[in-house]
Amino acid sequence: MSFDLKKLLTDAFRTEPGEVVTVACDLPHSPEQDTQAWQERREMAREWRQAFAELSREGGFSVNPLLEFPATGANGAELPAEGQMDGRTVKLEEVLLGSTLAVFMTQYSATAALDGYCRRKMDFRAASMPGVMRRMEQTALAADYAQVAKRCALLAEALEGARMLEVEFSTGHICRFDLRFRNPEVDDGMLPRGKEGDRIINLPSGETFIVPYEGEQQGQTSQTAGEIPVVLDGELMVLRVEANRVAEVNGAGPAAARMREFFAADPARANVAEVAFGCNDRAVVTGVVIEDEKAGFHWAYGRSDHLGGTVGVAAFSSPAMVVHQDIVYAEGNPVQVARAEMARNGETTPIMADGRYLLWE
């Protein structure tokens, strides 16, 4: 399918008369931090804001000037207090609480912060697009989202009521993720006004996710445990997981040493925050997480409250230490999934084998 921006905005958001739409982007703190991809993303934000404005002429909704704000510097961090609109300083809180739809096209993920606004205001929903790139208009953004939604629903059905997810990686390592006391959520690209459940999506979309049980109930230790292989800077390391926490980083190289220091700096970072199955068949793996994760299985560490878990900003030693980072195992990644199975009431449901889905292929 070729990319049609106005069709995507119409299909995804179904904006209604009387709504207020805000499109936002973040700004580098210095020219040295800027990149071509970041510049193109800011240009995309201007184009998307203009497309909304053109749709509003017949749609009966209003569109704010482009909201720009200084970059937070970390995925999952809280938003700054102020930004700019048409050259004037504005308070982000006032702008967002005055909107019904926000689309954030940013360098650093604002998903967790936007989820907070969804909790504060019922008539508010948001699309978070950290790291989105123009080339995605020819890949994951151009997907048939009706088919994406069907696949998300099949994955959610398989996850519903499951007690355990067992994943064997192509390296032979195995990890079991405790799914008790949790419900799956879908990010299928559909975000109409008044949507039930989670009112925040990523674009590109196409995943079903769940937060593993984090052990918050008295007397119920999380059973998430095993070994997870991770490749960083071309170096393979193995994370040993106990009770839903990264307990040890095994590896002799410099990347493993940096990872050990990273988790040691704040214990909340070691929380296993998400497991998910990406199912957008147009998504390609290039190292940009927002698209990579829609191509196959992934998990994340750190903050989880914005996805239905219990680890939020308060669990970290300071807001500057907050992180939510995905690790992807789709085709094109150095490590992939050899087998993924769901356990429920003594029965096992195969989900993936040799990197391919079994639910619809």
C-alpha positions in Angstrom: 0.0 0.0 0.0 1.3 3.5 -0.8 1.3 6.1 1.9 -1.6 8.5 2.2 -1.1 10.8 5.2 -4.7 12.1 5.3 -6.1 8.6 5.1 -3.9 7.4 7.9 -4.9 10.4 10.1 -8.6 9.8 9.3 -8.5 6.0 9.8 -6.4 6.1 13.0 -8.0 9.1 14.9 -11.6 9.6 13.4 -11.4 13.1 14.7 -14.8 14.6 15.6 -16.3 18.1 15.5 -15.3 20.2 18.5 -12.0 18.4 19.1 -8.7 20.2 19.7 -5.6 18.6 18.1 -2.0 19.3 19.1 1.0 18.1 17.1 4.4 18.3 19.0 8.1 17.8 18.4 11.2 18.1 20.6 14.2 20.2 20.0 17.9 19.5 20.5 19.7 21.5 23.1 22.6 22.3 20.8 23.4 22.1 17.1 25.9 19.4 17.9 23.1 17.1 19.2 21.0 17.5 16.0 20.9 14.9 13.3 19.4 14.7 9.8 16.8 12.2 11.0 15.8 14.6 13.8 15.6 17.5 11.4 13.4 15.4 9.0 11.2 14.4 12.0 10.5 18.1 12.8 9.6 18.7 9.2 7.3 15.7 9.3 5.6 17.2 12.4 5.0 20.4 10.4 3.5 18.4 7.6 1.3 16.3 9.9 0.1 19.4 11.6 -0.7 21.0 8.2 -2.6 17.8 7.1 -4.7 18.0 10.3 -5.4 21.6 9.6 -6.6 20.8 6.1 -8.8 18.0 7.4 -10.2 20.3 10.1 -11.9 22.6 7.5 -14.5 19.9 6.8 -14.1 18.0 10.0 -15.2 20.8 12.4 -12.3 20.4 14.8 -9.4 22.9 15.6 -5.7 22.4 15.4 -3.2 24.2 17.6 0.1 25.7 16.2 2.9 23.3 16.3 4.1 22.7 19.9 7.9 22.6 20.3 9.8 21.9 23.5 13.3 21.1 24.6 14.2 17.4 24.4 14.0 15.4 27.7 17.2 13.5 26.9 15.8 10.1 27.9 13.1 7.7 26.9 10.3 7.6 29.5 11.4 10.9 31.2 8.8 13.5 32.2 8.1 16.4 29.9 9.4 19.9 30.5 7.1 22.5 32.0 7.3 24.9 29.0 7.5 24.9 25.3 6.9 27.2 22.3 3.9 27.8 20.0 4.2 30.4 17.2 7.1 31.9 19.0 5.3 32.4 22.4 6.1 30.5 25.6 3.3 28.1 26.7 2.9 25.7 29.5 2.7 22.1 28.2 0.3 21.1 30.9 -2.2 23.8 29.9 -1.9 22.9 26.2 -2.3 19.2 26.7 -5.2 19.4 29.1 -6.8 21.8 26.6 -6.5 19.2 23.8 -8.4 16.0 23.0 -5.7 14.5 20.8 -2.0 14.9 20.9 0.5 13.5 18.4 4.1 13.6 19.6 6.9 13.2 16.9 10.0 13.2 19.1 13.5 12.0 19.4 12.9 10.7 23.0 9.8 8.7 23.9 7.1 10.7 25.6 4.8 7.7 25.9 4.9 7.4 29.7 4.3 11.1 30.2 1.4 11.2 27.7 -0.1 8.2 29.4 -0.2 10.3 32.6 -2.3 12.9 30.8 -4.7 10.1 29.6 -5.2 9.2 33.3 -5.8 12.8 34.2 -8.3 13.7 31.5 -10.9 11.2 30.1 -11.3 13.1 26.8 -7.7 12.9 25.9 -5.7 10.4 23.7 -2.3 10.5 22.3 0.0 9.0 19.6 3.6 8.8 20.6 6.1 8.5 17.8 9.7 8.5 19.2 12.3 8.0 16.5 9.8 8.0 13.6 11.5 8.5 10.3 10.3 9.7 6.9 11.3 6.4 5.2 8.7 4.7 7.5 6.0 6.3 5.2 7.0 3.6 2.7 7.2 0.7 5.3 5.4 0.4 8.6 3.3 3.6 8.3 1.9 2.3 5.0 0.6 -1.0 6.4 -2.9 -2.3 6.0 -4.0 -1.4 9.5 -7.2 -3.4 9.3 -5.0 -6.6 8.9 -2.7 -5.3 11.7 -5.7 -5.0 14.0 -6.8 -8.6 13.3 -3.3 -9.9 14.1 -3.2 -7.9 17.3 -6.6 -9.3 18.3 -5.4 -12.9 17.7 -2.3 -12.3 19.9 -4.4 -10.7 22.6 -6.7 -13.7 22.6 -3.7 -16.0 23.0 -2.3 -13.9 25.9 -5.6 -13.5 27.8 -5.6 -15.6 30.9 -2.1 -17.0 30.3 0.0 -17.8 33.3 3.4 -18.0 31.7 5.2 -17.2 28.5 8.2 -19.3 27.7 10.6 -17.9 25.1 13.6 -19.9 23.7 16.0 -17.6 21.8 18.1 -18.6 18.8 21.1 -18.8 21.1 19.5 -21.6 23.1 18.8 -19.4 26.2 15.4 -19.7 27.7 13.4 -17.2 29.8 9.9 -17.7 31.4 7.8 -14.6 31.9 5.2 -14.6 34.7 1.9 -13.3 33.3 -0.4 -13.9 36.3 -2.6 -11.0 37.4 -2.0 -9.1 34.1 -4.1 -8.4 31.0 -2.8 -7.9 27.5 -3.2 -4.6 25.6 -3.1 -4.0 21.9 -1.5 -1.1 19.9 -3.2 -1.6 16.6 -3.1 1.9 15.2 -6.8 2.6 16.0 -7.3 5.6 18.3 -10.8 7.0 18.0 -12.3 9.5 20.5 -13.7 7.6 23.5 -11.7 4.5 22.9 -12.1 2.0 25.7 -9.0 0.8 27.5 -5.5 2.2 26.7 -5.9 5.6 25.0 -2.3 5.9 23.8 -0.7 4.3 20.8 2.6 4.3 19.0 2.8 5.0 15.3 3.9 3.0 13.4 1.6 0.6 15.3 1.2 -3.1 15.4 1.9 -5.0 18.6 0.2 -6.8 21.5 1.9 -6.3 24.8 1.7 -7.3 28.5 3.6 -6.4 31.6 4.9 -9.4 33.5 3.9 -9.7 37.1 6.3 -7.7 39.2 5.8 -9.3 42.6 3.8 -6.5 44.2 1.3 -8.8 45.9 2.3 -9.9 49.4 3.4 -13.5 49.5 3.4 -13.8 45.7 6.9 -13.6 44.3 7.2 -13.1 40.6 8.2 -16.3 38.7 9.8 -14.5 35.8 13.2 -16.1 35.5 15.8 -17.4 33.1 18.4 -16.1 30.7 18.0 -13.4 28.1 20.7 -12.9 25.4 21.3 -9.3 24.4 23.6 -8.0 21.6 25.0 -4.5 22.2 27.6 -2.9 20.0 28.2 -6.2 18.4 28.9 -7.9 21.7 26.7 -10.8 23.0 26.0 -10.8 26.7 23.5 -12.8 28.8 21.2 -11.3 31.4 20.3 -13.6 34.2 16.7 -12.8 35.4 15.3 -13.7 38.8 11.9 -12.6 40.3 11.4 -10.3 37.3 14.6 -8.4 37.8 17.9 -8.5 35.9 20.1 -10.0 38.6 23.3 -10.4 36.7 24.9 -9.4 33.4 27.3 -12.1 32.1 29.8 -11.0 29.5 33.5 -10.2 29.4 33.5 -7.2 27.0 33.1 -3.5 27.5 29.5 -3.4 26.5 28.6 -5.9 29.3 30.6 -3.8 31.7 28.6 -0.7 30.7 25.3 -2.6 31.1 26.3 -3.7 34.6 27.1 -0.1 35.6 23.8 1.0 34.0 21.7 -1.4 36.1 23.8 -0.8 39.3 23.1 2.9 39.0 19.4 2.4 39.8 17.8 -0.9 40.8 14.5 0.1 39.2 16.1 -0.1 35.8 16.5 -3.8 36.2 12.7 -4.4 36.3 11.3 -6.5 33.4 8.7 -4.0 32.3 7.1 -5.5 29.2 6.9 -8.5 26.8 5.3 -8.0 23.4 4.7 -9.4 20.0 5.0 -7.0 17.0 2.9 -7.9 14.0 3.1 -5.2 11.4 4.1 -7.0 8.2 5.5 -3.8 6.7 7.9 -3.1 9.6 11.6 -3.6 8.9 14.5 -3.8 11.3 17.0 -1.0 10.9 17.9 -0.2 14.5 15.1 2.3 15.2 13.1 0.8 18.0 9.7 2.2 17.2 9.6 0.3 14.0 11.8 -2.6 14.9 9.5 -3.6 17.8 6.5 -3.9 15.4 8.4 -6.5 13.4 8.5 -9.3 16.1 9.0 -10.3 19.7 10.5 -7.8 22.2 10.9 -7.2 25.9 11.7 -4.1 27.9 13.3 -3.1 31.2 12.6 -0.2 33.5 9.4 1.8 33.9 6.1 -0.1 33.4 3.3 1.9 34.9 2.3 3.5 31.6 1.7 -0.1 30.2 -0.3 -1.4 33.2 2.6 -2.3 35.6 3.5 -0.9 38.9 7.0 0.6 38.4 6.7 4.4 37.9 8.9 7.5 38.3 8.7 7.2 42.1 10.5 3.8 42.0 13.6 5.4 40.6 16.2 7.3 42.6 15.4 10.5 40.6 13.5 11.4 37.4 16.8 11.6 35.6 17.3 7.9 36.1 14.0 6.8 34.6 14.2 4.6 31.5 12.0 2.2 29.5 14.1 0.4 26.9 13.0 -2.2 24.4 15.2 -5.1 23.1 14.0 -6.6 19.8 14.3 -10.1 18.4 12.7 -9.8 15.0 14.1 -10.9 11.6 17.1 -8.8 10.9 18.2 -8.7 14.6 21.3 -10.7 15.6 19.3 -12.9 18.0 15.8 -14.1 17.2 13.1 -16.3 18.7 13.4 -20.0 18.2 10.2 -20.8 20.1 7.5 -18.9 22.1 4.7 -20.7 23.9 1.9 -19.6 26.2 0.9 -21.8 29.2 -2.7 -21.6 30.4 -4.6 -24.0 32.7 -2.2 -26.9 31.9 -2.5 -26.3 28.2 0.3 -24.8 25.9 -0.4 -22.6 22.9 2.5 -22.2 20.4 2.9 -18.6 19.3 6.2 -18.5 17.3 8.6 -21.0 15.9 11.9 -20.1 14.1 10.9 -16.4 14.1 7.6 -17.0 12.4 4.1 -16.6 13.9 1.9 -19.7 14.1 -1.4 -18.0 14.8 -2.0 -16.9 11.2 0.8 -18.2 9.0 
